[in-house]
Amino acid sequence: MYRNIKEYELRYTDVDAYDNLKISSLLALLEESACLSADELGFGYEALVPQHLGFIIANCYVKLNRQVKLGEKLSVHTWPIKPRHTIFFRDYELYCGEKLIGAATTRWCMINTDSYAIMPPSAFFSESAFDDYNTERSILFNGWKIPSPVCDKPLYSKKVTFSDYDHNFHLNNTKYADILTDALEMDIFRDKNLSSVQITYVKQCKLGEVLDVYVSEAEGKYLLEGKVKDETRVQMRLGFDEV
């Protein structure tokens, strides 16, 4: 069955102070592989742009068996899943050498890039386009709802600037991970191993907006939420294992 397989050699800029692959870097590699796969299957950026269409990510869940370290090569396997209604699914497996070290699943929406209206698959795809898609799932996950942190005041704030933008003219999804985790103490990443990452992208952030980050810990997981003037824009839940 179809898989796009791409091996990435980790750069110094991909890791944090403890030589672990940064969450934002991991998300960037997943996004890169998703784009390569979409190009390969005929619904990539260049195919969609003339139709005034594009994809935005709505949710992401990653489960890690261990951290990925500087000096390692990470192989990302990815394939799309047949969409349901207006939700497009994409799964991933993560390998270091022959060892499976993690898996991920994502949910996407196809939008009209002029109006940002969510479009059905029929806006671009034929009815038979998904008949031979890989039906294998890398991970079974349905807990997409992330509770809000119990926190009265933001612990960190970030103004959206030009360097945060992507070609859709909004804060790139990978940037949220850096902004949200900047609200956490560094010792969390030194003393614990990251085991899971879950993100829900609620609404896009635009140039000049200030994203306020709220954080709390519950049942061994960290809940993070980014708001603009009390309006939720992004949520994240991080799981850690003791070192």
ZAKOLBA-351903 format. One record per residue (C-alpha): residue in three letters; y, z, x. Coordinates in steps of 0.02 Angstrom, whole numbers, padded with zeros to 5 digits, always signed. Example, Ala and Ser with C-alpha at 12.3 -4.5 7.8 and 13.67 -1.06 7.14 Angstrom:
// ZAKOLBA-351903
ALA-00225+00390+00615/SER-00053+00357+00684/
END
This chain:
// ZAKOLBA-351903
MET+00000+00000+00000/TYR+00179-00033+00053/ARG+00269+00085+00172/ASN+00420+00060+00282/ILE+00386+00148+00447/LYS+00524+00181+00572/GLU+00517+00291+00728/TYR+00676+00379+00783/GLU+00705+00458+00953/LEU+00814+00612+00930/ARG+00981+00607+01018/TYR+01076+00756+01085/THR+01199+00736+00942/ASP+01059+00750+00814/VAL+01017+00932+00851/ASP+01104+01099+00829/ALA+01143+01235+00957/TYR+00959+01287+00957/ASP+00894+01110+00987/ASN+00829+01094+00808/LEU+00858+00935+00708/LYS+01013+00965+00601/ILE+00995+00951+00413/SER+01131+00819+00409/SER+01041+00719+00544/LEU+00877+00728+00449/LEU+00962+00668+00291/ALA+01044+00527+00389/LEU+00873+00469+00453/LEU+00802+00474+00276/GLU+00951+00372+00215/GLU+00933+00247+00357/SER+00749+00220+00318/ALA+00786+00205+00132/CYS+00913+00068+00170/LEU+00793-00023+00286/SER+00657-00017+00154/ALA+00775-00079+00018/ASP+00829-00224+00130/GLU+00647-00265+00162/LEU+00607-00266-00024/GLY+00758-00370-00076/PHE+00870-00240-00158/GLY+00972-00184-00009/TYR+01160-00175+00015/GLU+01189-00361+00043/ALA+01086-00408-00110/LEU+01173-00285-00226/VAL+01355-00304-00172/PRO+01380-00479-00249/GLN+01316-00407-00414/HIS+01440-00262-00404/LEU+01293-00142-00396/GLY+01243-00002-00278/PHE+01134+00152-00264/ILE+01191+00333-00254/ILE+01076+00479-00219/ALA+01067+00615-00351/ASN+00937+00737-00285/CYS+00839+00770-00126/TYR+00698+00890-00085/VAL+00624+00908+00089/LYS+00478+01019+00138/LEU+00451+01051+00325/ASN+00294+01121+00405/ARG+00393+01152+00564/GLN+00561+01114+00644/VAL+00588+00950+00736/LYS+00651+00979+00914/LEU+00758+00887+01040/GLY+00652+00768+01143/GLU+00532+00728+01002/LYS+00515+00564+00909/LEU+00516+00572+00719/SER+00427+00437+00622/VAL+00488+00415+00443/HIS+00373+00334+00316/THR+00454+00287+00151/TRP+00417+00191-00008/PRO+00499+00174-00180/ILE+00415+00237-00339/LYS+00426+00146-00506/PRO+00585+00206-00594/ARG+00589+00305-00755/HIS+00732+00262-00871/THR+00885+00259-00755/ILE+00808+00366-00616/PHE+00742+00280-00460/PHE+00621+00380-00352/ARG+00586+00367-00166/ASP+00460+00469-00065/TYR+00444+00502+00121/GLU+00321+00572+00247/LEU+00379+00637+00415/TYR+00273+00626+00573/CYS+00289+00684+00752/GLY+00157+00580+00840/GLU+00005+00579+00727/LYS+00048+00749+00652/LEU+00118+00757+00476/ILE+00258+00885+00488/GLY+00348+00863+00323/ALA+00376+00766+00163/ALA+00522+00726+00050/THR+00561+00655-00120/THR+00727+00589-00184/ARG+00804+00529-00347/TRP+00934+00391-00354/CYS+01042+00303-00484/MET+01098+00122-00483/ILE+01283+00107-00525/ASN+01412-00024-00561/THR+01525-00010-00408/ASP+01681-00054-00509/SER+01661+00070-00651/TYR+01533+00191-00574/ALA+01434+00178-00736/ILE+01248+00212-00718/MET+01149+00052-00741/PRO+00970+00025-00802/PRO+00842-00059-00689/SER+00857-00218-00793/ALA+01033-00243-00724/PHE+00953-00311-00565/PHE+00763-00303-00574/SER+00640-00405-00675/GLU+00512-00317-00786/SER+00372-00356-00662/ALA+00470-00304-00506/PHE+00383-00136-00493/ASP+00204-00190-00534/ASP+00143-00182-00355/TYR+00242-00029-00299/ASN+00152+00108-00205/THR+00104+00244-00331/GLU+00062+00374-00198/ARG+00171+00530-00200/SER+00212+00619-00037/ILE+00245+00783-00126/LEU+00244+00845-00305/PHE+00407+00930-00351/ASN+00492+00959-00518/GLY+00606+01109-00489/TRP+00766+01009-00479/LYS+00881+01139-00558/ILE+00971+01245-00426/PRO+01051+01408-00485/SER+01229+01446-00436/PRO+01258+01576-00300/VAL+01319+01748-00350/CYS+01483+01744-00255/ASP+01661+01777-00314/LYS+01755+01699-00168/PRO+01723+01546-00060/LEU+01662+01579+00116/TYR+01722+01413+00184/SER+01834+01268+00133/LYS+01844+01088+00193/LYS+01972+00953+00154/VAL+01893+00781+00135/THR+01962+00663+00268/PHE+01938+00483+00322/SER+01796+00522+00443/ASP+01694+00594+00297/TYR+01700+00429+00200/ASP+01566+00296+00187/HIS+01576+00116+00125/ASN+01571+00176-00056/PHE+01737+00264-00024/HIS+01677+00440-00055/LEU+01610+00587+00046/ASN+01443+00529+00116/ASN+01293+00628+00055/THR+01242+00680+00231/LYS+01413+00757+00263/TYR+01388+00886+00126/ALA+01249+00966+00227/ASP+01365+01002+00374/ILE+01503+01067+00261/LEU+01389+01183+00163/THR+01294+01252+00312/ASP+01457+01286+00404/ALA+01477+01429+00281/LEU+01320+01514+00351/GLU+01305+01628+00502/MET+01232+01544+00657/ASP+01104+01683+00677/ILE+01013+01621+00522/PHE+00965+01462+00613/ARG+00921+01557+00773/ASP+00809+01689+00694/LYS+00724+01585+00559/ASN+00636+01418+00543/LEU+00702+01300+00411/SER+00559+01263+00288/SER+00641+01176+00140/VAL+00802+01088+00092/GLN+00852+01046-00085/ILE+01015+00962-00134/THR+01090+00908-00300/TYR+01240+00793-00293/VAL+01338+00827-00453/LYS+01500+00730-00431/GLN+01579+00634-00288/CYS+01718+00704-00180/LYS+01868+00596-00139/LEU+01994+00589+00001/GLY+02112+00738+00005/GLU+02008+00851-00107/VAL+01964+01024-00043/LEU+01782+01077-00060/ASP+01761+01267-00073/VAL+01588+01333-00024/TYR+01507+01482-00110/VAL+01349+01565-00040/SER+01223+01698-00089/GLU+01045+01745-00042/ALA+00909+01766-00173/GLU+00722+01790-00153/GLY+00728+01738+00029/LYS+00822+01577-00006/TYR+01004+01535+00022/LEU+01101+01461-00124/LEU+01256+01360-00081/GLU+01378+01273-00197/GLY+01528+01164-00161/LYS+01669+01162-00289/VAL+01835+01074-00307/LYS+01954+01179-00413/ASP+01806+01271-00492/GLU+01715+01108-00532/THR+01542+01099-00455/ARG+01518+00946-00345/VAL+01360+00989-00245/GLN+01224+01121-00238/MET+01100+01165-00103/ARG+00950+01281-00086/LEU+00879+01319+00087/GLY+00712+01402+00123/PHE+00671+01486+00288/ASP+00516+01559+00371/GLU+00523+01702+00493/VAL+00506+01650+00676/
END
